[in-house]
Amino acid sequence: MIATIALGLLLAPAGRPATAEPTTRFVRSPDGTRIAYDVSGSGPAVMLLHGGGQTRQVWREAGYVTRLAPMFKVITVDLRGNGESDKPTTKAAYAIERLIEDLLAVADDANAPEFSLWGFSYGANVGRYLAVRSARVTSMVYIGIPFGPAADPMFRDIILKRIQDGTAPPLGVAWTSALLEYPAVEPPDMRSPTLWVVGTKNTSAATSADQYESELAGTRVQLVRLDGLTHPQELERIDVTLPRVLEFMRAQRH
């Protein structure tokens, strides 16, 4: 499933431009890249990271921002290469260190010294490196991707084929080439409480969940399976996903 989405979304030129909202803000990352983000609501900070080929608007369109804003300061980010953020086309610009710097720059600009980090698909892939490396992440919601390498073998093969046959656009070549070099992340690496959300019809993530489930005891990762949900539905079916996530969030506050 994730490999299929990779063909339709992850190697797309940039994703649709996000619709500007009144609260849209911009911040410069240390390397000069301009990152777009929104802030809605007030309370404990929650940063939301979109999937590949999407923009920060996906969280608003699916209803998360409206539902969360009465309880949280909701920070939605266009990851570099997407939406209204800058779109460099060099591999070096997408090193995981640069993306981590982007997110910390957003958190600083949004006055969020600590925050919960929620990521869907590519956003979870990127976000996990920040969660592993920074004590500022108080919890993570990890939606729809496996643990282990940043690209599973099938996804890696798809990326390499698209690069080699010249069918991937320059932006796609830049960030996917960088992604292939990201280190693996395993459940024991997660330093804050983490909710691993997996739809049972998301074959790649469900297979990973089967492989890791017996090893989660003693880690900070809690697995929740969403029966019958595909990878896109893990985000889209807010009626199923959000109650489980809010239950997890409430547990972290007590």
C-alpha positions in Angstrom: 0.0 0.0 0.0 2.7 2.5 0.9 4.6 1.6 -2.2 1.5 2.2 -4.3 1.1 5.6 -2.7 4.7 6.3 -3.4 4.0 6.1 -7.2 1.0 8.3 -7.0 2.1 10.8 -4.4 5.6 10.5 -3.0 7.4 11.0 -6.3 5.0 13.7 -7.5 6.6 17.1 -8.4 5.4 18.9 -5.2 1.8 18.3 -4.3 -1.0 20.9 -4.7 -0.2 24.3 -3.4 -1.9 24.8 0.0 -4.7 27.3 0.3 -3.4 30.2 2.4 -5.2 30.7 5.7 -5.3 33.9 7.7 -3.0 32.4 10.3 -0.3 31.3 7.8 3.2 32.1 9.0 6.7 31.6 7.5 10.0 31.0 9.2 13.5 30.6 7.9 15.3 27.4 8.7 19.0 27.7 9.6 20.0 26.9 5.9 17.7 29.7 4.7 14.8 27.5 3.5 11.5 29.2 4.1 8.9 26.9 5.9 5.2 27.6 5.9 3.0 26.7 8.8 -0.3 27.6 10.5 -1.3 28.0 14.2 -4.9 27.4 15.4 -6.3 27.3 18.9 -4.5 27.4 22.3 -3.3 25.0 24.9 -0.6 22.3 24.8 1.2 22.3 21.4 0.5 19.6 18.9 2.5 19.7 15.6 1.0 17.9 12.6 3.1 16.6 9.7 1.4 15.6 6.4 2.1 12.6 4.1 4.1 12.6 0.9 2.7 14.8 -1.9 0.3 16.4 0.5 0.3 19.8 2.3 -0.6 21.0 5.8 -4.1 21.6 4.5 -4.9 17.9 4.6 -5.3 18.1 8.4 -7.8 20.9 8.1 -9.7 19.2 5.3 -10.0 16.0 7.2 -11.4 17.9 10.2 -8.5 17.5 12.7 -7.8 21.2 13.1 -11.4 22.1 13.9 -11.6 19.2 16.4 -8.3 19.9 18.1 -8.1 23.7 18.3 -10.5 24.0 21.3 -8.0 21.8 23.3 -4.6 22.4 21.8 -2.3 24.9 20.0 -2.4 23.1 16.6 0.7 23.7 14.4 0.4 22.4 10.9 3.5 22.5 8.7 4.3 22.3 5.0 7.4 20.1 5.0 10.1 21.5 2.7 9.4 20.5 -0.9 5.6 20.8 -0.4 2.8 23.3 -0.3 4.0 26.9 0.4 7.3 26.0 1.8 10.5 26.3 -0.4 11.3 23.5 -2.7 15.1 23.0 -3.1 16.1 20.4 -5.6 19.4 19.2 -4.2 19.7 15.9 -2.3 21.7 17.6 0.5 18.7 19.9 1.2 16.7 16.9 2.3 19.2 15.4 4.7 17.2 14.5 7.8 19.2 17.0 9.8 17.8 19.8 7.6 14.2 18.7 8.1 14.7 18.4 11.9 16.0 22.0 11.8 12.9 23.0 9.9 10.6 21.6 12.6 12.5 23.1 15.5 12.5 26.5 13.7 8.8 26.3 13.4 8.4 25.3 17.1 10.6 28.2 18.2 8.7 30.6 16.0 5.3 29.3 17.3 6.5 29.6 20.9 6.2 25.9 21.5 9.2 24.8 23.7 7.6 21.3 24.0 5.0 19.7 21.7 3.4 16.4 20.8 4.3 15.4 17.2 1.8 13.7 15.0 2.9 12.4 11.6 1.0 10.6 8.8 3.0 8.5 6.3 6.0 10.6 5.1 5.3 13.0 8.0 5.7 10.1 10.5 8.8 9.0 8.7 10.4 12.5 9.1 9.0 13.1 12.5 10.3 10.0 14.1 13.9 11.3 13.7 13.0 14.5 15.6 11.2 12.4 18.3 14.3 10.2 18.7 16.8 13.1 18.8 14.9 15.9 20.8 13.6 15.9 24.3 11.2 18.7 23.2 8.9 16.1 21.7 6.7 15.0 24.6 4.8 12.3 22.7 4.4 11.0 19.1 1.5 9.7 17.1 3.0 7.5 14.4 0.4 6.9 11.7 0.6 4.3 8.9 4.2 3.4 8.4 6.5 0.5 9.5 9.4 0.8 11.9 12.9 0.0 10.6 14.4 1.5 7.5 13.0 4.7 6.1 12.2 2.9 2.9 11.2 -0.8 2.9 12.7 -3.0 0.1 9.7 -2.6 -2.3 9.6 1.1 -1.8 13.4 1.3 -2.2 13.2 -0.6 -5.5 10.4 1.7 -6.8 12.5 4.8 -5.9 15.6 3.5 -7.5 13.8 2.5 -10.7 12.2 5.9 -11.0 15.5 7.6 -10.5 17.3 5.4 -12.9 14.8 5.5 -15.8 14.5 9.3 -15.5 10.7 9.4 -14.8 11.0 11.1 -11.4 11.0 14.9 -11.4 14.1 16.7 -10.0 12.3 17.4 -6.7 11.3 13.8 -6.4 14.9 12.7 -7.1 16.2 15.1 -4.5 14.1 14.1 -1.5 13.7 10.4 -2.2 17.5 10.0 -2.8 18.0 11.6 0.6 15.4 9.4 2.2 17.2 6.2 1.1 20.1 7.3 3.3 18.1 7.9 6.5 19.1 5.5 9.3 16.6 2.9 10.5 14.5 3.7 13.6 13.4 0.8 15.9 10.8 0.9 18.6 13.3 1.0 21.5 14.8 4.2 19.9 11.6 6.2 20.7 12.4 8.3 23.7 8.8 9.6 24.4 5.5 7.8 24.5 4.5 6.8 21.0 1.2 5.6 19.6 1.7 3.5 16.5 -1.5 3.6 14.5 -1.9 0.9 11.9 -4.9 0.1 9.6 -5.3 -3.6 9.2 -5.6 -3.1 5.4 -2.4 -1.2 5.2 -0.3 -4.2 4.2 3.1 -2.7 4.7 2.5 -1.3 8.2 0.4 -4.2 9.3 3.1 -6.6 8.4 5.6 -4.5 10.3 3.2 -4.5 13.3 3.0 -8.3 13.2 6.8 -8.5 13.2 7.4 -6.0 16.0 4.4 -6.6 18.3 6.0 -9.1 20.6 9.0 -6.8 21.0 7.1 -3.7 22.1 7.0 -4.6 25.8 9.6 -2.5 27.6 9.6 0.2 24.9 7.6 3.4 24.9 5.6 2.3 21.8 1.9 1.4 22.1 0.3 -0.3 19.0 -3.3 0.3 18.0 -4.8 -1.5 15.0 -7.7 0.1 13.2 -9.8 -2.7 11.8 -10.5 -2.5 8.0 -8.7 0.8 7.4 -6.4 1.3 4.4 -3.4 3.6 4.5 -5.3 6.7 3.2 -8.2 5.9 5.6 -5.8 6.0 8.6 -5.9 9.7 8.2 -9.2 10.3 6.4 -11.4 8.3 8.8 -11.2 10.8 11.7 -14.2 9.2 13.3 -12.1 6.1 13.9 -8.6 7.4 14.3 -9.0 10.6 16.4 -10.8 9.0 19.4 -8.0 6.5 19.8 -5.4 9.3 19.5 -7.2 11.5 22.1 -7.4 8.6 24.5 -3.6 8.2 24.2 -3.1 12.0 24.6 -5.3 12.1 27.8 -3.2 9.2 29.2 0.0 11.3 28.8 -1.5 14.2 30.7 -2.2 12.1 33.9 
